[in-house]
Amino acid sequence: MPERHFAEYQLFYQEQPFGLWREDYRTAQLAHLTAMINRDPKGKAPELAEFMPFFNRSEDVEEMEDNGVADYLAKR
């Protein structure tokens, strides 16, 4: 692929993102809407993130970034 074509794809992606994560998000939105319609009114409302199992939450990212330095310093 010529560099010019690659640059065009990058510009297009900035304006119109594409890919499987977009489809996953749309599917999660539909599942969330269906769950909200059919939920128990007295129960806790489901959240959109519950329908996106591979979505990185901020807590998960922080745990993944732990390289053991804090544990090492605490035990020295």
C-alpha positions, 0 to 999 in steps of 0.5 A: 500500500502506498504511503499516500493511501495509508495517510488517506485511511488515517484521515478517514478513520479520524472522521469515521472510525471503523472496526470491530470495537464499534460493532461491539459497542453498538451490540452492547447498547442494544443489549443494555436497552433490552435489559433496561426495558425488561428489568425489575423496577425495584432492582438495580439498573444494569450499566452499559459497561456490564455488556462490554466484557472486554472494555477496559475500565480505569480500575483494570488499567491501573491494575495492569500497570502495576509493575511490582515496585510498590510491593517491593518498596513496602517489603524492604 
